[in-house]
Protein backbone atom coordinates (compact mmCIF):
# COMPACT_ATOMS: atom_id res chain seq x y z
CA UNK A 1 0.00 0.00 0.00
CA UNK A 2 1.51 3.28 -1.15
CA UNK A 3 -0.85 5.93 0.21
CA UNK A 4 -1.20 8.28 1.81
CA UNK A 5 1.25 10.50 -0.02
CA UNK A 6 0.51 13.54 2.10
CA UNK A 7 0.02 13.75 5.85
CA UNK A 8 1.37 15.98 8.65
CA UNK A 9 4.45 14.12 9.84
CA UNK A 10 5.50 16.59 12.54
CA UNK A 11 4.45 15.51 16.03
CA UNK A 12 2.25 18.12 17.70
CA UNK A 13 1.15 17.21 21.23
CA UNK A 14 -2.04 18.70 22.65
CA UNK A 15 -1.87 22.07 24.38
CA UNK A 16 -3.56 23.01 27.66
CA UNK A 17 -4.19 26.47 26.19
CA UNK A 18 -6.00 27.22 22.94
CA UNK A 19 -4.02 27.73 19.73
CA UNK A 20 -6.07 30.08 17.51
CA UNK A 21 -6.16 28.95 13.84
CA UNK A 22 -4.76 32.16 12.36
CA UNK A 23 -3.19 30.54 9.28
CA UNK A 24 -6.24 28.38 8.67
CA UNK A 25 -8.60 31.35 8.80
CA UNK A 26 -6.45 33.42 6.47
CA UNK A 27 -5.48 30.75 3.95
CA UNK A 28 -7.25 27.38 4.27
CA UNK A 29 -10.75 28.67 4.98
CA UNK A 30 -10.94 31.02 1.96
CA UNK A 31 -9.56 28.32 -0.36
CA UNK A 32 -11.98 25.76 1.07
CA UNK A 33 -14.88 28.21 0.73
CA UNK A 34 -14.12 28.61 -2.98
CA UNK A 35 -13.57 24.89 -3.63
CA UNK A 36 -16.84 23.97 -1.92
CA UNK A 37 -18.84 26.31 -4.10
CA UNK A 38 -17.14 25.13 -7.28
CA UNK A 39 -17.52 21.42 -6.56
CA UNK A 40 -20.94 21.34 -4.84
CA UNK A 41 -22.78 20.53 -8.12
CA UNK A 42 -20.63 17.38 -8.47
CA UNK A 43 -21.94 15.86 -5.24
CA UNK A 44 -23.64 12.46 -5.26
CA UNK A 45 -25.33 11.39 -2.03
CA UNK A 46 -27.30 8.15 -1.82
CA UNK A 47 -29.10 7.13 1.34
CA UNK A 48 -28.18 3.48 0.98
CA UNK A 49 -24.49 4.42 1.08
CA UNK A 50 -24.78 5.55 4.73
CA UNK A 51 -23.46 2.58 6.70
CA UNK A 52 -24.46 1.90 10.31
CA UNK A 53 -22.01 -0.70 11.68
CA UNK A 54 -22.69 -2.23 15.08
CA UNK A 55 -19.35 -2.31 16.91
CA UNK A 56 -19.06 -4.33 20.14
CA UNK A 57 -16.42 -3.03 22.56
CA UNK A 58 -15.35 -4.98 25.64
CA UNK A 59 -15.07 -2.85 28.80
CA UNK A 60 -13.34 -4.24 31.92
CA UNK A 61 -15.50 -4.02 35.01
CA UNK A 62 -18.64 -3.01 33.12
CA UNK A 63 -21.67 -3.43 35.37
CA UNK A 64 -24.27 -5.91 34.04
CA UNK A 65 -26.86 -3.10 34.03
CA UNK A 66 -24.79 -1.33 31.36
CA UNK A 67 -24.09 -4.39 29.20
CA UNK A 68 -25.38 -3.66 25.71
CA UNK A 69 -25.31 0.12 26.22
CA UNK A 70 -25.30 1.73 22.74
CA UNK A 71 -23.66 5.00 21.69
CA UNK A 72 -24.27 6.41 18.21
CA UNK A 73 -21.28 8.41 16.93
CA UNK A 74 -22.28 11.21 14.56
CA UNK A 75 -19.32 13.22 13.33
CA UNK A 76 -18.05 15.48 10.54
CA UNK A 77 -21.42 16.77 9.33
CA UNK A 78 -19.79 19.77 7.59
CA UNK A 79 -23.06 21.66 7.18
CA UNK A 80 -22.52 23.86 4.12
CA UNK A 81 -22.50 23.91 0.32
CA UNK A 82 -20.73 20.55 -0.12
CA UNK A 83 -23.28 18.59 1.94
CA UNK A 84 -26.96 19.02 1.02
CA UNK A 85 -29.43 19.70 3.81
CA UNK A 86 -31.61 16.72 2.86
CA UNK A 87 -28.62 14.39 3.36
CA UNK A 88 -28.03 15.62 6.91
CA UNK A 89 -31.74 15.39 7.69
CA UNK A 90 -31.84 11.79 6.49
CA UNK A 91 -28.75 11.00 8.56
CA UNK A 92 -30.55 12.36 11.62
CA UNK A 93 -33.56 10.20 10.75
CA UNK A 94 -31.26 7.17 10.56
CA UNK A 95 -29.85 7.92 14.01
CA UNK A 96 -33.37 8.12 15.41
CA UNK A 97 -34.23 4.78 13.83
CA UNK A 98 -31.15 3.17 15.41
CA UNK A 99 -32.53 4.12 18.87
CA UNK A 100 -29.20 4.40 20.76
CA UNK A 101 -28.98 5.08 24.49
CA UNK A 102 -26.74 8.09 23.88
CA UNK A 103 -25.81 10.19 20.84
CA UNK A 104 -22.24 11.54 20.64
CA UNK A 105 -21.53 14.37 18.19
CA UNK A 106 -17.86 14.31 17.23
CA UNK A 107 -17.31 17.83 15.86
CA UNK A 108 -16.77 19.57 12.53
CA UNK A 109 -20.37 20.75 12.40
CA UNK A 110 -19.34 23.36 9.80
CA UNK A 111 -16.58 23.74 7.21
CA UNK A 112 -15.19 27.15 6.25
CA UNK A 113 -17.56 30.10 6.72
CA UNK A 114 -20.05 31.56 9.17
CA UNK A 115 -22.76 31.04 6.59
CA UNK A 116 -22.32 27.32 7.31
CA UNK A 117 -24.04 28.00 10.64
CA UNK A 118 -27.30 28.70 8.81
CA UNK A 119 -29.75 25.89 9.42
CA UNK A 120 -27.43 23.92 11.69
CA UNK A 121 -29.70 24.19 14.73
CA UNK A 122 -32.67 22.91 12.73
CA UNK A 123 -30.61 19.91 11.53
CA UNK A 124 -29.50 18.93 15.04
CA UNK A 125 -32.66 19.68 17.02
CA UNK A 126 -34.50 16.41 16.17
CA UNK A 127 -31.73 14.29 17.71
CA UNK A 128 -33.07 12.53 20.79
CA UNK A 129 -31.88 9.65 22.97
CA UNK A 130 -32.77 8.38 26.48
CA UNK A 131 -29.48 9.72 27.90
CA UNK A 132 -29.42 12.76 25.64
CA UNK A 133 -26.88 14.16 23.22
CA UNK A 134 -23.28 15.14 23.98
CA UNK A 135 -20.84 16.96 21.71
CA UNK A 136 -17.31 18.23 21.21
CA UNK A 137 -15.88 20.65 18.66
CA UNK A 138 -13.60 19.95 15.69
CA UNK A 139 -10.87 21.90 13.93
CA UNK A 140 -13.25 23.36 11.33
CA UNK A 141 -15.50 24.61 14.11
CA UNK A 142 -12.51 26.57 15.42
CA UNK A 143 -11.88 27.99 11.96
CA UNK A 144 -15.41 29.40 11.85
CA UNK A 145 -15.71 30.34 15.52
CA UNK A 146 -15.86 27.85 18.41
CA UNK A 147 -18.14 29.97 20.58
CA UNK A 148 -20.61 30.48 17.72
CA UNK A 149 -20.71 26.79 16.87
CA UNK A 150 -20.95 25.66 20.49
CA UNK A 151 -23.82 28.07 21.15
CA UNK A 152 -25.86 26.65 18.25
CA UNK A 153 -25.12 23.06 19.27
CA UNK A 154 -26.34 23.84 22.81
CA UNK A 155 -29.47 25.55 21.50
CA UNK A 156 -30.20 22.39 19.52
CA UNK A 157 -30.30 20.47 22.81
CA UNK A 158 -26.82 18.91 23.04
CA UNK A 159 -24.47 19.17 26.00
CA UNK A 160 -21.06 20.41 24.86
CA UNK A 161 -18.35 18.59 26.83
CA UNK A 162 -15.20 20.70 26.56
CA UNK A 163 -12.84 19.30 29.20
CA UNK A 164 -15.85 18.13 31.19
CA UNK A 165 -17.72 14.93 31.86
CA UNK A 166 -21.17 13.70 32.74
CA UNK A 167 -22.22 10.56 34.57
CA UNK A 168 -24.64 8.02 33.14
CA UNK A 169 -26.37 5.98 35.84
CA UNK A 170 -28.36 2.76 35.66
CA UNK A 171 -29.28 1.97 39.26
CA UNK A 172 -25.95 1.34 40.99
CA UNK A 173 -24.08 1.20 37.66
CA UNK A 174 -22.05 4.20 36.54
CA UNK A 175 -20.55 5.19 33.19
CA UNK A 176 -18.61 8.42 32.62
CA UNK A 177 -18.82 10.16 29.24
CA UNK A 178 -16.22 12.91 28.87
CA UNK A 179 -15.13 15.28 26.12
CA UNK A 180 -12.15 17.47 25.29
CA UNK A 181 -11.60 20.35 22.89
CA UNK A 182 -10.01 19.93 19.46
CA UNK A 183 -6.39 18.75 19.51
CA UNK A 184 -5.22 21.16 16.79
CA UNK A 185 -6.67 24.41 18.09
CA UNK A 186 -8.45 23.93 21.40
CA UNK A 187 -7.34 23.67 25.01
CA UNK A 188 -7.10 19.93 25.67
CA UNK A 189 -7.14 19.04 29.37
CA UNK A 190 -7.91 15.37 29.83
CA UNK A 191 -7.19 15.48 33.56
CA UNK A 192 -9.76 18.28 34.00
CA UNK A 193 -12.29 16.37 31.91
CA UNK A 194 -11.98 13.37 34.25
CA UNK A 195 -11.51 15.21 37.54
CA UNK A 196 -13.24 13.43 40.40
CA UNK A 197 -13.89 10.22 38.45
CA UNK A 198 -13.22 7.06 40.43
CA UNK A 199 -10.69 4.64 38.96
CA UNK A 200 -13.29 1.88 39.06
CA UNK A 201 -15.72 3.73 36.77
CA UNK A 202 -15.61 2.96 33.02
CA UNK A 203 -14.85 6.01 30.87
CA UNK A 204 -15.81 6.92 27.30
CA UNK A 205 -13.89 9.94 25.95
CA UNK A 206 -15.01 11.99 22.98
CA UNK A 207 -12.23 13.71 20.97
CA UNK A 208 -12.61 14.96 17.41
CA UNK A 209 -9.03 14.08 16.51
CA UNK A 210 -7.96 10.44 17.05
CA UNK A 211 -4.28 11.41 17.44
CA UNK A 212 -5.04 12.27 21.07
CA UNK A 213 -4.95 8.56 21.89
CA UNK A 214 -1.14 8.71 21.65
CA UNK A 215 -1.02 11.56 24.18
CA UNK A 216 -3.39 10.33 26.89
CA UNK A 217 -1.80 10.98 30.30
CA UNK A 218 -0.38 7.87 31.99
CA UNK A 219 -2.53 6.52 34.77
CA UNK A 220 -5.75 8.04 33.43
CA UNK A 221 -8.45 5.50 32.67
CA UNK A 222 -10.04 5.78 29.23
CA UNK A 223 -11.76 2.58 28.14
CA UNK A 224 -13.11 3.86 24.81
CA UNK A 225 -12.26 6.95 22.78
CA UNK A 226 -14.56 8.10 19.97
CA UNK A 227 -13.24 10.25 17.12
CA UNK A 228 -13.71 11.32 13.51
CA UNK A 229 -11.66 13.95 11.64
CA UNK A 230 -9.90 11.67 9.12
CA UNK A 231 -12.95 11.04 6.87
CA UNK A 232 -11.26 7.65 6.31
CA UNK A 233 -9.02 9.34 3.75
CA UNK A 234 -11.97 10.86 1.83
CA UNK A 235 -10.85 9.54 -1.58
CA UNK A 236 -9.52 5.99 -2.00
CA UNK A 237 -7.55 5.79 -5.23
CA UNK A 238 -7.19 2.41 -6.97
CA UNK A 239 -3.93 0.66 -5.95
CA UNK A 240 -2.72 3.76 -4.07
CA UNK A 241 -5.36 4.01 -1.37
CA UNK A 242 -6.16 7.27 0.45
CA UNK A 243 -4.19 10.15 -0.99
CA UNK A 244 -4.10 12.22 2.18
CA UNK A 245 -4.81 11.58 5.85
CA UNK A 246 -4.97 14.46 8.37
CA UNK A 247 -3.14 12.57 11.10
CA UNK A 248 0.33 12.80 12.60
CA UNK A 249 0.51 9.02 12.45
CA UNK A 250 -0.39 8.40 8.82
CA UNK A 251 -2.83 5.54 8.33
CA UNK A 252 -2.43 4.12 11.84
CA UNK A 253 -5.72 5.62 13.05
CA UNK A 254 -7.40 6.20 9.71
CA UNK A 255 -10.63 4.34 10.44
CA UNK A 256 -12.28 1.69 12.54
CA UNK A 257 -11.54 0.03 15.87
CA UNK A 258 -8.02 0.05 17.33
CA UNK A 259 -6.58 -1.10 20.65
CA UNK A 260 -3.96 1.34 21.97
CA UNK A 261 -2.46 0.26 25.29
CA UNK A 262 -5.51 0.03 27.60
CA UNK A 263 -7.82 2.10 25.40
CA UNK A 264 -10.15 1.13 22.58
CA UNK A 265 -10.34 3.78 19.85
CA UNK A 266 -13.02 3.98 17.20
CA UNK A 267 -12.50 6.40 14.28
CA UNK A 268 -15.60 7.07 12.20
CA UNK A 269 -15.50 7.81 8.47
CA UNK A 270 -18.04 10.56 9.20
CA UNK A 271 -21.35 11.64 7.71
CA UNK A 272 -20.45 14.59 5.49
CA UNK A 273 -17.53 15.93 3.51
CA UNK A 274 -15.27 18.93 3.75
CA UNK A 275 -14.56 21.00 0.61
CA UNK A 276 -15.27 18.30 -1.99
CA UNK A 277 -18.59 16.38 -2.03
CA UNK A 278 -17.02 13.14 -3.23
CA UNK A 279 -16.12 9.98 -1.27
CA UNK A 280 -14.66 7.46 -3.73
CA UNK A 281 -14.52 3.94 -2.29
CA UNK A 282 -15.32 5.33 1.14
CA UNK A 283 -19.00 5.38 2.18
CA UNK A 284 -20.10 7.69 5.01
CA UNK A 285 -21.11 6.02 8.24
CA UNK A 286 -23.01 6.28 11.53
CA UNK A 287 -21.37 3.68 13.79
CA UNK A 288 -23.06 2.44 16.95
CA UNK A 289 -20.66 1.38 19.71
CA UNK A 290 -22.13 -1.37 21.90
CA UNK A 291 -20.52 -1.84 25.30
CA UNK A 292 -20.03 -5.43 26.48
CA UNK A 293 -18.39 -6.80 29.61
CA UNK A 294 -14.80 -7.93 29.20
C-alpha positions, 0 to 999 in steps of 0.5 A: 500500500503506497498511500497516503502520499501527504500527511502531517508528519511533525508531532504536535502534542495537545496544548492546555491552552487554545491555539487560535487557527490564524493561518487556517482562517487566512489561507485554508478557509478562503480556499476551502470556501471557494472549492466547496462552491465550485464542486458542490454541483458534483456531489452524489449522495445516496441514502443506501451508502450511509453505513451503520455498523454495530461495533461491540467493545469490551469494557473491563469491570462493566456493570451488568446493568450497562451491558449492551449500552449503545452510543451512536457516533455522529461526526463530521457533518460539515453543514454547508455547500458541499453537503446538502441539507436533505442528506443531513436530515436523512442522517438524523432520521437514521440515528433516530431509527437506530434508537441508541442510548446516547448520541455523541456528536464528534465535531466539525459541524461546519466547514469554512464560513459563518454562513455554514451556521445557517440551518445547523440548529434545525438539523441537530434539534430532532436528535433525541436519545434516552441519555441525551446528546453530547458533543465536542468541537472539531478543527473546522469549528474553530476555523469558523468560531468555536463559541458560535458553533458551540452556542448553536449546538447547545441551543439544539439540545446537546451538552457540549463537553469541553474538558468536562464529563457527565455521569450516566447511571443505571441503578448502581451502575455508573458510566462516565462520558467525557469530552475534550476540545479539538487537539489542533486548536483547542485547550485539551485538558484530559485530567480536567475532563476526568476530575473526580472520576473514580478509577473503578468507573468505566470512561468513554472519551469523545475527541474529534481528533484520534491522534489524542490517543497517543497523548493520553496521560499515563494513569488516566483510565479511558476505556473507549475513545470516539473520534472522527476527523480523518474522513477515512481518507476521503478519496480511495484511489485504486492501488494507491489508497487514500491520498491524504490523511490528516493525522500525525501518524499516517494511516495508523488511526485512519478508520475503525476500531483500534486497541492502543495500550488500555484504550479502545479507539473507534475512528468514524468515516463521518457523515459529510464531507469537507470542501469536496462532495465526493467519497470514492470507495469510502461510504459515510457512516453512523457507527453504533458502539455497543458496550459489552463486559470484558 
